[in-house]
Each structure stands twice: as structure tokens, then as C-alpha cells.
Amino acid sequence: MRDPLSFRIFRWVVITVVGLFTAIPLYVLLTTSLKPLSDVQGKFEWWPSHMTLRPFVDIWSTVPLGRYFANSLIVCVTATFFSVLIAIFAAYAVSRYRFRGRRLFSGAVLSTQMFPGILFLLPLFLVFVNIDKTLGSTVFYQTRVGLIVMYMTFTLPFAIWMLASYLDGIPKDLDEAARVDGCNAMGALFRVVLPAARPGVIAVAVYAFMTAWGEILFASQMTNDTTRTLSIGLQSYSTQINVYWNQVMAAALVVSVPVVIAFLLLQRYMVAGLTAGAVK
């Protein structure tokens, strides 16, 4: 049965508004990155009168963008790897075994998603400072190690909860069949369960990486000039004398490339993994 005309018009209006709401900021971002700084500082123009790729070259010399890029890659990839690795074991235990404190553990993991990051920032800051004082060296404070641990405070709980939900949808008969064939618990996990849960694992990894890649609060307090990440480094294009808006826009486009590529390559796994986890 065909939808009524009024409903189709309403649907197209909503789609158009949402599309413009998404497309206009991206268009302004792209066109501004292609303008000379003098044009950006002048009257706003929807279409650039002078187009140049110079901002995409200057972004690497105005600030140490390459170092920021490397810091973000190291921190985000490491935090994602350990979050997913630990979450696989924790989620498998929650999904397959019944042990004392299982409900309490699951509730504690889920409850961490209710609190804002600022509640974790200050206690962890004090803990890291005191550990470094005890050790007599800088291990956590304003280091990549400390930032990795901080990022895991919000990526790991989500990964455990999401993977546990996904593993619940995989029949336990597969585990039992693997045991009959001679596998132990780890063998059944890695040879049978994980291959079946690949969409969920990839979805969790991509989500964790994207969350860490754009994080600002923890990075602003736990990094210095050497360990600064991209999300904070973009602010370096603003000085007391000038704001290089065209370079900021160009840098924002460049730093978005890894996340966009990862999302496009793994989109089908993301949809399957998030959908499966959401309905369980």
C-alpha cells in the first residue's frame, strides 16, 4: 500500500532538513580549507573566489601536526587493542559462565556509562601523580601511558557490555561441540566463538577507536607539548596574533581521514555488530 501524499511530503522535508544540517558544516569546512587566509578573514563567501591547496601544505609546518598525529595513533590504537582484548575474556566469562557476583559485575560495568568523564578525570589525575611521586619518575602523568589508561576507563566498559550482548546471541552448542572435539575453554573461544563474533568485535573496536580519536577532556589535562594529541593540537593554530582558520579546517579534514577510511571499510561489520548488540 502506497503511503499518503502528505506523509511522503513530510518524509522528504525531514530528509532534506537533516541532509542540509549534515552537509552544510562539511561544505563550509571544505571550502574554508581551500581559501587563502585573507579571504577567510574577510566577508564570508559561500563559494571561494580564490582557491588554493596551500593550507594543506602549511598545516605541517605551522604546528608539529605529524607528532600530534603519531601520538593520537599510538594512544588510540593501543587503548583500543587492550580494551578489546580484555573485553573478549570478560565478555566471554559473563556470557558463558554463572559465577557469584556476575550480576553485580555486569551492573557495575553498565553503571560506568552513566557518569560524565570529569568524575573519573580528577581521581585518576591524583592517583597518577601520587604513583609517579612514589616511583620517582614520570610514568603516568602527562605521558602516553597515562592517557591510554584513561581512555580505557570508558572504552573498556562499553566493549565488555557490547561483546557480552553479542556473545549471548551465539549458540552455546558451538562451545559444547568444540569441547567434544577436544578444545579447552580457550580453544573454544578462539577457534569457534570469536570467528562467529567477528562483526561484534570489529564494531566494538571501531567504536572505541573513534571515541578515543576525538576525545578532548582527558587529553587536555593529561598531555604536554610532547604527548599532545590531535584533538588538542588543532587548537595550536590559534595564537595571540592570529587564527589560521583555513589551516584549522584543512587539518580537521586530514585528521578525519583515518576514521572515515576505517568506518567505510568496516561499515558492514559496524551495522551488523551494533544492531545485534542493541536488540539483545
C-alpha positions in Angstrom: 0.0 0.0 0.0 1.4 3.4 -1.0 2.0 6.0 1.6 -0.3 9.0 1.6 0.9 12.1 -0.2 1.1 14.2 3.0 3.3 11.6 4.6 5.6 11.4 1.6 6.0 15.2 1.6 6.7 15.2 5.3 9.2 12.5 4.9 11.1 14.3 2.2 11.0 17.6 4.2 12.6 15.8 7.1 15.2 14.1 5.0 16.1 17.4 3.3 16.4 19.2 6.6 18.6 16.5 8.1 20.7 16.3 5.0 21.3 20.0 4.9 22.0 20.0 8.6 24.8 17.5 8.0 26.1 18.7 4.6 26.4 22.5 5.3 29.0 22.2 8.0 31.0 19.8 5.8 30.7 22.2 2.9 31.9 25.2 4.9 34.8 23.1 6.3 35.9 22.1 2.8 35.6 25.5 1.1 37.2 27.3 4.0 40.2 24.9 3.8 40.7 25.9 0.2 40.7 29.7 0.8 43.7 32.0 1.4 43.7 33.3 5.0 42.9 36.9 3.7 39.7 35.6 2.2 38.7 33.7 5.3 39.2 36.8 7.4 37.1 38.9 5.0 33.4 38.7 4.3 32.0 35.2 4.2 31.6 33.7 0.8 29.7 30.5 0.0 31.9 29.9 -3.0 35.6 30.8 -2.7 36.7 33.5 -5.2 40.3 32.2 -4.9 41.1 28.5 -4.3 44.4 27.2 -3.1 45.8 24.0 -1.7 48.4 25.9 0.3 46.7 25.4 3.7 47.1 21.6 3.3 50.8 22.2 2.9 51.2 24.8 5.7 49.4 22.7 8.3 52.5 20.5 8.7 54.9 23.4 9.4 52.7 25.8 11.4 52.4 23.3 14.2 54.0 19.8 14.7 51.0 18.1 13.3 52.9 15.0 12.4 53.9 14.5 16.1 50.3 15.0 17.2 49.2 12.5 14.5 51.6 9.9 15.8 50.6 10.5 19.4 46.9 10.0 18.6 47.6 6.9 16.6 49.8 5.3 19.3 47.4 6.2 22.1 44.1 5.3 20.3 45.4 2.0 18.7 46.9 0.8 22.0 43.8 1.7 24.0 41.6 0.0 21.5 43.7 -3.1 21.3 43.9 -3.7 25.1 40.2 -2.7 25.6 39.1 -5.3 23.0 41.5 -7.9 24.2 40.4 -7.6 27.9 36.8 -7.3 26.9 36.8 -10.6 24.9 37.8 -12.6 28.0 35.5 -10.6 30.4 32.5 -10.8 28.0 33.0 -14.5 27.3 33.0 -15.2 31.1 29.8 -13.1 31.6 28.1 -14.7 28.7 29.0 -18.3 29.2 29.6 -18.8 32.9 27.4 -18.4 36.0 29.6 -17.2 38.9 29.0 -15.3 42.2 28.9 -11.6 41.6 28.1 -11.9 37.9 25.1 -9.6 38.1 27.0 -7.1 40.3 29.9 -7.1 37.8 27.6 -6.5 34.8 25.7 -3.8 36.7 29.0 -2.1 37.7 30.2 -2.2 34.1 27.0 -0.7 32.8 26.8 2.0 35.5 30.1 3.5 34.4 28.3 4.7 31.3 26.0 6.9 33.4 28.7 9.1 34.8 30.5 12.0 32.9 34.2 11.7 32.2 35.0 14.6 34.6 34.2 12.3 37.6 36.9 9.9 36.5 39.4 12.6 35.5 40.2 14.2 38.8 40.5 10.9 40.8 42.7 9.4 38.2 44.8 12.6 38.0 45.5 12.4 41.7 46.3 8.6 41.5 48.7 9.1 38.6 50.5 12.0 40.3 50.9 10.0 43.6 52.1 6.9 41.7 54.7 8.9 39.9 55.9 10.5 43.2 56.2 7.1 44.7 58.1 5.7 41.8 60.2 8.8 41.5 59.7 9.0 37.7 57.0 10.2 35.3 55.2 7.1 34.2 51.5 8.2 34.0 51.2 11.9 34.4 51.3 13.7 31.0 52.5 10.6 29.2 51.0 8.4 26.5 50.8 5.5 29.0 48.6 7.6 31.4 46.4 8.7 28.5 46.0 5.1 27.3 44.9 4.0 30.8 42.4 7.0 31.0 40.9 6.1 27.6 40.4 2.5 28.7 38.2 3.7 31.6 35.5 4.5 29.1 36.3 2.2 26.1 36.7 -1.0 28.2 33.3 -1.0 30.0 31.4 -0.3 26.7 33.4 -3.1 24.9 32.6 -5.6 27.7 28.9 -4.8 27.7 28.6 -4.8 23.9 30.6 -8.0 23.4 28.7 -9.8 26.2 25.4 -8.9 24.5 26.7 -10.1 21.1 28.1 -13.4 22.5 24.7 -14.1 24.1 23.4 -14.4 20.6 25.9 -17.1 19.6 24.5 -20.6 20.5 26.3 -22.3 23.3 26.1 -25.6 21.4 29.1 -24.3 19.4 31.2 -24.3 22.5 30.0 -27.7 23.5 30.7 -29.1 20.1 34.3 -27.6 20.3 34.7 -29.2 23.7 33.7 -32.6 22.3 36.2 -32.2 19.5 39.0 -31.7 22.2 39.2 -28.0 22.6 39.5 -26.5 26.1 37.8 -23.2 27.1 40.4 -21.0 25.4 40.3 -23.2 22.3 36.6 -23.0 22.0 36.7 -19.2 22.5 39.4 -18.5 19.9 38.6 -21.2 17.3 34.8 -21.2 17.4 33.2 -18.3 19.2 35.4 -15.4 18.1 35.2 -16.2 14.4 31.4 -16.2 14.8 31.5 -12.9 16.8 33.8 -11.1 14.3 31.2 -8.4 13.4 30.7 -7.6 17.0 34.4 -7.5 17.8 35.1 -5.2 14.8 32.1 -2.9 15.7 33.4 -2.5 19.3 37.0 -1.9 18.1 35.9 0.8 15.6 33.6 2.5 18.1 36.4 2.5 20.8 38.9 3.9 18.3 36.5 6.6 17.1 35.7 7.6 20.7 39.3 7.9 21.7 40.3 9.7 18.5 38.0 12.6 19.1 38.4 12.8 22.9 39.3 16.2 24.3 38.7 16.4 28.0 41.3 13.8 29.2 43.8 14.8 26.5 43.6 18.5 27.6 44.7 17.7 31.2 46.9 14.7 30.7 49.3 15.7 27.9 52.1 18.2 27.4 53.8 19.6 24.3 55.5 16.2 23.7 52.5 13.9 24.2 49.8 16.2 22.8 47.2 14.5 20.6 45.4 15.8 17.5 42.2 16.9 19.3 44.2 19.3 21.4 46.8 20.0 18.8 44.3 21.6 16.5 44.0 24.5 19.0 47.6 25.4 18.3 46.6 27.1 15.0 45.1 29.8 17.2 47.7 32.3 18.5 47.6 35.6 20.3 48.2 37.3 17.0 46.1 35.3 14.5 43.8 32.4 14.0 44.7 30.3 10.9 41.1 29.3 10.2 41.9 27.8 6.7 44.6 25.6 8.2 42.4 24.6 11.1 39.8 23.4 8.6 42.4 21.7 6.4 43.9 19.9 9.4 40.4 18.9 10.6 39.9 17.2 7.2 43.2 15.5 7.2 42.8 14.1 10.8 39.4 12.8 9.9 40.8 10.6 7.1 41.8 7.6 9.2 38.4 7.4 11.0 36.5 7.8 7.8 38.5 5.2 6.0 38.1 2.7 8.9 34.4 3.4 9.0 33.9 2.9 5.3 36.0 -0.3 5.2 34.2 -1.8 8.2 30.8 -0.3 7.8 29.0 -3.6 7.2 30.5 -5.1 10.3 29.6 -2.0 12.3 25.9 -2.2 11.3 25.7 -6.0 12.0 27.6 -5.7 15.3 25.8 -2.7 16.7 22.3 -3.9 15.6 22.9 -7.3 17.2 24.1 -5.8 20.4 21.3 -3.3 20.6 18.5 -5.8 20.4 19.8 -8.2 23.0 
